[in-house]
């Protein structure tokens, strides 16, 4: 029903139905997928969208699942066009997939030199599945220095070891270059000399262990390298040029385990997450003066190391089934 509402454009109704399905069965990969799709066209819900998609991947059966690399990243600043790539078909046909290879390709274009493409290839052989996808997006934007250029590659491998145990691995690489995309009250309030870069590499492994008809244990370990750069150039031609570059080089390791217990009238979710983040922040300032000739560079570096541990336990109880 959530899919029907979304296809008809009733986004709030789709969100309500997806949330209701998830309350009834938090171990349903389709419910997580539908909720992820319901979040996909909502601004400021990008992180929730990516989180629900990740949970859907952890719970999904082995099949020819089409990847959407752009769904994993939450800050792409791209336009939405039509229905989500790969929606619906992979969710409803995984259980009926046969051995073989399938592919999907989307190409789109628009004004302001906006263009992009999506390519997804997936294969299934008995209890082993592999999917690979590529996403590209480029636009000059509607004003000066409003351009953006994305390249994302994604690889996903999944295998069913026993009737109760499946494992998976994923790799993602992203490269982004963009100008000053922020929209402020004054349309002229932007920096024509600001440039931004984002480079990401992510690797993840996980498992899904059925402990019984009502109990599922999930585990995941993720390593992510994220490098962001912002460069701002101020100059007076023939007099001086000053370049300020801010770089954040971050490495994060995240380990998480979750137990899902589902019964007729209630369910219990419990888990533990451990995160370690190491970040090096660097500010490089280069000043070049023509007369007298001066070329000076200053570098300020800060190392930040954080550990974060989270434990949680919560339950949904269907009171109408009890009273």
N, C-alpha and C positions, 0 to 999 in steps of 0.2 A: 504493500500500500504506500509506503514511503517513496518508493521508486515512481509510482504512478503520479503522486502529488508533485514530485520534482519535475517529471516530464511535462506536466501541465502548467508548471510555473508557480505552483502554490508552495513557496519555499518554507513559510512558517509551519504549514500543515505537514510538510515532509519532515521538518525538524522535529515536530511533536511526535510523529509516528515512529521515527527512528529512535528517539529517546525512550519512548514507551517500550519498543522492542528490546532495547538494551537493558532497561530495568528488569524486564521479564527474564532475559537470558544474556548475562554479560559475557558468556562464553561463545556467543554466536559471531562468527566472522562477518556474516552478511549484515548484521545489525551495526557493527562497527563501520563497515564499508558504507552503508547507507547514511550513517551520521556524518562520516567524513565528507561524503558527497553533498550533504545538506549544508555543511559549513563552507564548502568550496567557493561559493559566490558571495560570501559575507565578509565585508571588510572588518579587520581586527580580529578575525577568527582563524587566521592562518595557522597559528601554533596548535589550536585545538584540532583543526583539519588534519595536520600532519601527524598528531598524536593518535587520532582515531585510525588513520591509515596504517600506522605502524602496528597497532593492536590487531587490525584486520589481517595483516600479513602474518603475524605470529600465530593466529588461530586458523588460517585458511588451510583447506586440504590441498594435497599435491594436485596440480593441474596446470593448464596452459594459461596462466594469468598474464594479462597485458600490463606492463609497467607504465607508470606516468612519472618520470623523474621530476617534473616541475612540481608535483604534489608534495614531495618530501621537503623541498625548500620553501620557507615561509615569507620571503622578502623579495620576490621577483619583480614586483611593480609592473605586471604585464596586464594586457587586456584579457577579458573573458570572451570566448567566442563559442556559441553553440553548446551542445551537450559535452560533458566531460569525456575526454578520450578514454575509450575502453570501459566505460561504465556499463553496468548491467550484464552484458553477455558473459564476461568472465565470472561474475558472481553467481550466476544462475546455472552455468553449464560445467563448472569444475567437476562436479560429481559424475558427469556424463562424458568427460573428455576421453578421446581415444588417442592412441599413439600417433604422433605426427608433428608437423610444424605448421604454425600459423603466423601471419604477419599483418600488420596494420600500418597505414601511412596517411598522415594528414598534412596538408599544405595550406597555408593561409597567407593573405596579404592585405594591405590597406594603404591609406594615404600616409603622408609624412615618412615615406620609405619604410613602412612597417611591414615586416615579413617574418615568416618562421616556418618550422616544420617539426613533426613528431614521427618517429619511426620506432615500432615495437615488433620484436620477433620473439616467439616463444615456442618451445618444443617439449614434448612429453614422451617418455619411454618407460612403460610400466610404472615403477614407483619413483622415478627420477624426473625432475622437471628443471628447465633452465629458461630464463627470460633475459633479454637484453633490449635496451632502449636508448634513444638519443633524442634530445630536445634542443632546438635552437630558436632564438628570438632576437630580433633586431629592429630598432626604431630610432628615427632621428628626433622624435618628440615634437611638441607643438611650439617650442621656442628655442632660443639659443642655449646650448649646453644642457639640453634635456634628453640627450640620446641615451640608449641602453643597449647592451649586447650581452646575451647569455648563451653559454654552451654547457649542457649537462649530459652526462653519460651514466648509465645505471646497469648493473648486472646483478641478477638474483638467481640463486640456485637452491633447490629444495629436494629433499629425499625422504622417503618413508622407510625407516629401518625395520620396524616391526609394526604390527597392527596398532600398537599403542604409542609408538615413539617416532617422531619425525624431527629432522634437523634442517636448518637453512643457513645460508650465508649471503651477504649482500655487500656490494661495493658501489660507491657513488663518487663521481668527480664533477666539480663545477668550476667554471671560470666566468667572471662577470666584469665588465667595464661599463661605467656610467658616469654621467655628469651630475649636476645638482638637480635632483628630481623632486625635492620638497615643494609642496604647494602652500604658499603663505597668503595672508590676506591681500597683500599688494602683488599683483601679477608681475611687477617689475622687481620684486624682492627675491633675487636669486644671484648666485655668484657665477659669473661666466668663466672664472678661472679655477673652479673646483673640479677635480677629477677623483673618481673612486674606483677601487679594484677589490674584488672578492675572489679568493681561491680556496676551495674546500675539497678535502678528501676524507671519505668516511668508509670504514669497514666494520661489518657487524656479523656476529654468529649467534645462533639461537637454537632452542629446542622446544618441543611441545610433547609433553609426556602425559598420557591418559592414565590416571591412577584408579579409575573406575568409571562407571556409567555417569556419575555425578561430579567427578573431580578431575580437574586439569591443572597441571603444573607447567608454567612457562618460565624460561630462562633466557637472558640475553646479555651479551657483552659487546660494547661498541667503543671504537676508537675513532676520534674525529680531530683532524687538523684544519684549523681555520685561520687564514691570513687575510686581514682587511687593511687597506691602505687608503688614505685621503691626502691628496696633494693640492695645495693652494698656492698660486703664484701671484705675487704683487710686483708690479714693475712700473717704472717711468722710462720709456725708450731713450737710450743714450745716456741715462743717469745711473740707475741701479735696478737690480732684480733680486727679489727675495722669494725663496721657495721653502715652504714649510710642509714637511711630510710626516704624517702620523701613521704608525704601523702597529697593529695588534696581532701578535703571533700566538695563537692559542692551541693547546693540545688538551683534549678532554678524554677521559676514560670513564665509562658508565657501565656498571654491572647491576642487573636487576633480576629479581626472581618474584614470581607472582603465583598464588594459588587461587583457583576459581572453583567454588563449590556451589552447585545449582540443584535445588530440590523443587518440589511442586510449588510451594507457596513462598519460598524465600531463597536467597542466595547470599553467599559470603565471599568477599574478595579480601585477600590479605597479601602483603608483599613487603619486600625490603629492597631499597635502592642505595647504592654507594657510588658517589661521583668524586672524581679528582680532576681539577682544572689547573693547568699551569699556563700562565699568560705572561708574555714579555711585551711591554708597551714601550715604544721608541718614538721620540720626537726628534727629527732631524731638520735643522734650519740652516740653509745656505744663503749667504748674502754676498752678492757681487756688485761692487761699485766701480764705475768706469774711471772716474777721476776723483781722488788718486786711486790707482788700481788696487783694489782689495778683493780677495776671495776668501771668505771665512765660513767654516762649517762647524756647527755645534750639535752634539748628539747627547740626548738625555734618555736614559733607559731605566725602566722599573720592572722588577720581577714580582709577579703575584702568584701565589700558590694557595688553592682553596680545596678543602675536603668537605663534602656534604653527605650526610647519611639520613635516610628517611625510612620510617616504618609506618605502615598504615593497615587499618582493618575497618571495613564498613560493610553494611548489609542492606539489602532491599527486601522488605516484607510486604507481601500482597495481603493487606488486612481483609479484603473482601472474601478471600479464600479461607480465612480463619474464623470470622464471625458470621 
